[in-house]
Amino acid sequence: MSPRKSRKTQIRKKNIVAISAGLVIVAYSGWWWLTAHAFASRIDRWIEREQAGGAKIAPATVSVGGYPFAFSVKVTNVDLVWPGGFAFTSQSLKVRTRPWSLKAFKVNATGGFGFTLPPGTNRPALTFAGETLRGHTSFYDSAIPVSMDLTADTVSTSQPGQDGQTSPEMTIATVDLLGSRPKTLPATDTEVAYDLSLKLTDVSAQLLESNPLGATIQQTSLHGQLLGIPPVTWDSAGIKAWRDAGGTLNLPELGLQWGQLSVSGNGTLALDNDMQPEGAFTAHLSGFEQALDSLAAAGWIKMSAASIAKIALGIASHPGTDGKPTVDTPLTIQNRHISVGPAKLGLIPELKLD
């Protein structure tokens, strides 16, 4: 083949490649535009449907961007309020998904956000507010995610007072939540319906202000598995039916750092006849001597009981990695009291399901 023909062949091949690449780009761009338009139309139809049912939703329309490698919705001054009392607000909300994974989303709420849970028969409305919320979530066949990882900063919870004003009842520096569920519902009370891991950092609450162990829990964490067919409705009737069918909460891991007291362990939680948590755990303790001294000094337990508990735990203890005495002991929750061995640490808040 002559040099001239060889050059023509190379040019022809490059042109074919360029044309093919151009056609692919044009085809992809057309698909992206159609998919983005479908996303925006679906969201707009959802907004119209919810507004027709009495919801107040702002903004009323959205646009989809992110070309070429994402579909993203970014809105400001989000305000969603449903007639039943559920609400969500965010100063800035961005949701993004990738073309190759259209059921997986990245979520980022900044400038402040809030959730409001409607009041029930026996409890007022409950509001959660925070500075930022970020993470990922993915779906399969329903509105309940099959997986999620979310982190929220500077979170507070509050309930409306008699004057209509709200005041924070609990503040948390950081909330980390991981969750997953199987794609098919469990059929027995030994199968996992939901798997959740929750970590809270620097928890302060009115309930803790007079506690001898301190007004702030430095860190608490748990890994929980909801066993059994999940409740059809998340009210007292639905949860009671789940409980009566043998539903329990397995806790493979839990941890607590409260003042000098450090607790780690595992156990099982259930609901008693009054629909309050009760459970039994195996706890690994350190700092128990200082904790018992604080409880006794504040009059929460008798000095004699604290001394007996210190002797009993001390006999069973062994030096930890930091040289401090550590011990394995039962931890129980019964009649809303949480106890480590014979020592009652305090009263847990009443669980109000509706």
PEPEQUI-V695814 format. One record per residue. N is the residue number from 1. RES is the residue in one letter. OMEGA is omega in degrees with one decimal (999 if undefined). Layout:
n=N res=RES omega=OMEGA
n=N res=RES omega=OMEGA
This chain:
n=1 res=M omega=-177.8
n=2 res=S omega=178.5
n=3 res=P omega=-178.8
n=4 res=R omega=178.7
n=5 res=K omega=178.8
n=6 res=S omega=178.7
n=7 res=R omega=178.7
n=8 res=K omega=179.1
n=9 res=T omega=178.8
n=10 res=Q omega=179.0
n=11 res=I omega=179.5
n=12 res=R omega=179.3
n=13 res=K omega=178.8
n=14 res=K omega=178.3
n=15 res=N omega=178.8
n=16 res=I omega=178.6
n=17 res=V omega=-179.1
n=18 res=A omega=179.3
n=19 res=I omega=179.6
n=20 res=S omega=178.6
n=21 res=A omega=178.3
n=22 res=G omega=178.9
n=23 res=L omega=177.8
n=24 res=V omega=179.8
n=25 res=I omega=179.6
n=26 res=V omega=-179.8
n=27 res=A omega=179.5
n=28 res=Y omega=180.0
n=29 res=S omega=177.4
n=30 res=G omega=177.5
n=31 res=W omega=-179.1
n=32 res=W omega=-178.2
n=33 res=W omega=-179.9
n=34 res=L omega=-180.0
n=35 res=T omega=177.6
n=36 res=A omega=177.9
n=37 res=H omega=178.6
n=38 res=A omega=177.1
n=39 res=F omega=-178.3
n=40 res=A omega=179.5
n=41 res=S omega=179.5
n=42 res=R omega=178.5
n=43 res=I omega=179.6
n=44 res=D omega=178.0
n=45 res=R omega=177.2
n=46 res=W omega=179.2
n=47 res=I omega=179.5
n=48 res=E omega=-179.5
n=49 res=R omega=-179.6
n=50 res=E omega=177.8
n=51 res=Q omega=177.7
n=52 res=A omega=178.0
n=53 res=G omega=175.8
n=54 res=G omega=-179.7
n=55 res=A omega=174.2
n=56 res=K omega=-172.6
n=57 res=I omega=175.0
n=58 res=A omega=-3.0
n=59 res=P omega=-174.8
n=60 res=A omega=177.5
n=61 res=T omega=179.1
n=62 res=V omega=173.6
n=63 res=S omega=-177.1
n=64 res=V omega=177.0
n=65 res=G omega=176.4
n=66 res=G omega=-179.0
n=67 res=Y omega=11.4
n=68 res=P omega=-168.4
n=69 res=F omega=179.0
n=70 res=A omega=166.5
n=71 res=F omega=-176.0
n=72 res=S omega=175.2
n=73 res=V omega=178.7
n=74 res=K omega=-177.9
n=75 res=V omega=178.7
n=76 res=T omega=179.5
n=77 res=N omega=178.8
n=78 res=V omega=-179.4
n=79 res=D omega=-178.7
n=80 res=L omega=-179.4
n=81 res=V omega=179.2
n=82 res=W omega=-177.2
n=83 res=P omega=-179.5
n=84 res=G omega=177.6
n=85 res=G omega=178.0
n=86 res=F omega=-177.5
n=87 res=A omega=174.7
n=88 res=F omega=176.8
n=89 res=T omega=175.2
n=90 res=S omega=178.5
n=91 res=Q omega=178.0
n=92 res=S omega=-177.7
n=93 res=L omega=177.4
n=94 res=K omega=177.5
n=95 res=V omega=-176.1
n=96 res=R omega=173.5
n=97 res=T omega=-178.4
n=98 res=R omega=-179.2
n=99 res=P omega=-178.4
n=100 res=W omega=179.6
n=101 res=S omega=-169.5
n=102 res=L omega=177.4
n=103 res=K omega=176.8
n=104 res=A omega=-172.6
n=105 res=F omega=169.7
n=106 res=K omega=-175.1
n=107 res=V omega=178.5
n=108 res=N omega=176.2
n=109 res=A omega=-176.8
n=110 res=T omega=178.3
n=111 res=G omega=-179.2
n=112 res=G omega=176.9
n=113 res=F omega=179.6
n=114 res=G omega=171.8
n=115 res=F omega=172.9
n=116 res=T omega=174.7
n=117 res=L omega=-175.7
n=118 res=P omega=178.3
n=119 res=P omega=176.1
n=120 res=G omega=179.9
n=121 res=T omega=-173.7
n=122 res=N omega=-179.3
n=123 res=R omega=177.0
n=124 res=P omega=176.1
n=125 res=A omega=-178.9
n=126 res=L omega=-177.7
n=127 res=T omega=173.2
n=128 res=F omega=179.7
n=129 res=A omega=-180.0
n=130 res=G omega=-179.9
n=131 res=E omega=-178.7
n=132 res=T omega=174.9
n=133 res=L omega=-177.3
n=134 res=R omega=178.3
n=135 res=G omega=-176.0
n=136 res=H omega=175.8
n=137 res=T omega=179.2
n=138 res=S omega=-173.2
n=139 res=F omega=178.1
n=140 res=Y omega=-173.9
n=141 res=D omega=-178.7
n=142 res=S omega=-179.7
n=143 res=A omega=177.7
n=144 res=I omega=-176.5
n=145 res=P omega=171.3
n=146 res=V omega=174.1
n=147 res=S omega=176.8
n=148 res=M omega=168.8
n=149 res=D omega=-174.0
n=150 res=L omega=175.0
n=151 res=T omega=178.4
n=152 res=A omega=-178.0
n=153 res=D omega=175.4
n=154 res=T omega=-176.5
n=155 res=V omega=175.1
n=156 res=S omega=174.0
n=157 res=T omega=-178.6
n=158 res=S omega=174.9
n=159 res=Q omega=179.3
n=160 res=P omega=177.0
n=161 res=G omega=-178.9
n=162 res=Q omega=179.5
n=163 res=D omega=-179.9
n=164 res=G omega=178.7
n=165 res=Q omega=178.5
n=166 res=T omega=175.0
n=167 res=S omega=-177.2
n=168 res=P omega=176.0
n=169 res=E omega=179.0
n=170 res=M omega=174.9
n=171 res=T omega=-177.3
n=172 res=I omega=-178.0
n=173 res=A omega=-177.9
n=174 res=T omega=175.2
n=175 res=V omega=175.4
n=176 res=D omega=-177.6
n=177 res=L omega=172.7
n=178 res=L omega=-179.4
n=179 res=G omega=175.5
n=180 res=S omega=175.7
n=181 res=R omega=176.0
n=182 res=P omega=179.4
n=183 res=K omega=175.6
n=184 res=T omega=-177.8
n=185 res=L omega=176.9
n=186 res=P omega=-179.2
n=187 res=A omega=-178.8
n=188 res=T omega=-178.0
n=189 res=D omega=176.9
n=190 res=T omega=-179.8
n=191 res=E omega=-177.3
n=192 res=V omega=175.9
n=193 res=A omega=178.3
n=194 res=Y omega=177.6
n=195 res=D omega=-174.6
n=196 res=L omega=172.7
n=197 res=S omega=-176.1
n=198 res=L omega=177.3
n=199 res=K omega=179.8
n=200 res=L omega=-179.6
n=201 res=T omega=177.4
n=202 res=D omega=179.5
n=203 res=V omega=176.2
n=204 res=S omega=-178.4
n=205 res=A omega=176.3
n=206 res=Q omega=-178.9
n=207 res=L omega=-175.8
n=208 res=L omega=-170.5
n=209 res=E omega=-179.0
n=210 res=S omega=-177.8
n=211 res=N omega=-178.6
n=212 res=P omega=-179.4
n=213 res=L omega=178.2
n=214 res=G omega=-178.6
n=215 res=A omega=179.6
n=216 res=T omega=172.0
n=217 res=I omega=-173.6
n=218 res=Q omega=-179.5
n=219 res=Q omega=172.8
n=220 res=T omega=-177.6
n=221 res=S omega=174.7
n=222 res=L omega=172.1
n=223 res=H omega=-175.0
n=224 res=G omega=177.0
n=225 res=Q omega=176.9
n=226 res=L omega=-176.7
n=227 res=L omega=177.7
n=228 res=G omega=177.6
n=229 res=I omega=-173.6
n=230 res=P omega=179.2
n=231 res=P omega=175.8
n=232 res=V omega=175.8
n=233 res=T omega=-176.6
n=234 res=W omega=172.3
n=235 res=D omega=-175.8
n=236 res=S omega=-179.6
n=237 res=A omega=-179.6
n=238 res=G omega=-179.1
n=239 res=I omega=177.0
n=240 res=K omega=178.3
n=241 res=A omega=176.3
n=242 res=W omega=178.9
n=243 res=R omega=-177.6
n=244 res=D omega=178.2
n=245 res=A omega=177.7
n=246 res=G omega=-179.3
n=247 res=G omega=177.2
n=248 res=T omega=177.2
n=249 res=L omega=177.1
n=250 res=N omega=-179.2
n=251 res=L omega=-179.4
n=252 res=P omega=-178.7
n=253 res=E omega=171.4
n=254 res=L omega=-179.1
n=255 res=G omega=-179.2
n=256 res=L omega=170.7
n=257 res=Q omega=-173.7
n=258 res=W omega=-175.7
n=259 res=G omega=178.7
n=260 res=Q omega=-175.5
n=261 res=L omega=175.3
n=262 res=S omega=-175.8
n=263 res=V omega=169.2
n=264 res=S omega=-178.8
n=265 res=G omega=179.8
n=266 res=N omega=-179.6
n=267 res=G omega=-177.1
n=268 res=T omega=175.9
n=269 res=L omega=173.6
n=270 res=A omega=176.3
n=271 res=L omega=-179.5
n=272 res=D omega=-177.8
n=273 res=N omega=178.2
n=274 res=D omega=-179.8
n=275 res=M omega=175.5
n=276 res=Q omega=-177.2
n=277 res=P omega=169.8
n=278 res=E omega=-176.9
n=279 res=G omega=177.8
n=280 res=A omega=-175.0
n=281 res=F omega=166.6
n=282 res=T omega=-173.7
n=283 res=A omega=174.6
n=284 res=H omega=-170.9
n=285 res=L omega=164.4
n=286 res=S omega=-175.5
n=287 res=G omega=-175.6
n=288 res=F omega=-179.8
n=289 res=E omega=178.9
n=290 res=Q omega=179.7
n=291 res=A omega=179.2
n=292 res=L omega=177.5
n=293 res=D omega=-179.7
n=294 res=S omega=179.5
n=295 res=L omega=179.6
n=296 res=A omega=-179.2
n=297 res=A omega=179.7
n=298 res=A omega=179.8
n=299 res=G omega=179.5
n=300 res=W omega=172.7
n=301 res=I omega=179.9
n=302 res=K omega=-179.5
n=303 res=M omega=179.9
n=304 res=S omega=179.0
n=305 res=A omega=178.0
n=306 res=A omega=180.0
n=307 res=S omega=178.8
n=308 res=I omega=179.9
n=309 res=A omega=179.7
n=310 res=K omega=179.2
n=311 res=I omega=-178.0
n=312 res=A omega=-179.9
n=313 res=L omega=179.7
n=314 res=G omega=178.7
n=315 res=I omega=-177.2
n=316 res=A omega=-173.5
n=317 res=S omega=175.5
n=318 res=H omega=-178.1
n=319 res=P omega=175.9
n=320 res=G omega=-179.0
n=321 res=T omega=178.6
n=322 res=D omega=179.8
n=323 res=G omega=-179.6
n=324 res=K omega=179.8
n=325 res=P omega=175.4
n=326 res=T omega=-176.3
n=327 res=V omega=172.4
n=328 res=D omega=-175.1
n=329 res=T omega=176.0
n=330 res=P omega=172.4
n=331 res=L omega=-175.9
n=332 res=T omega=170.0
n=333 res=I omega=-178.8
n=334 res=Q omega=-177.7
n=335 res=N omega=177.8
n=336 res=R omega=176.1
n=337 res=H omega=174.3
n=338 res=I omega=-173.7
n=339 res=S omega=172.1
n=340 res=V omega=-172.9
n=341 res=G omega=180.0
n=342 res=P omega=-173.4
n=343 res=A omega=175.5
n=344 res=K omega=-178.7
n=345 res=L omega=-179.4
n=346 res=G omega=-176.9
n=347 res=L omega=177.5
n=348 res=I omega=-179.4
n=349 res=P omega=177.9
n=350 res=E omega=177.9
n=351 res=L omega=179.1
n=352 res=K omega=-173.7
n=353 res=L omega=176.6
n=354 res=D omega=999
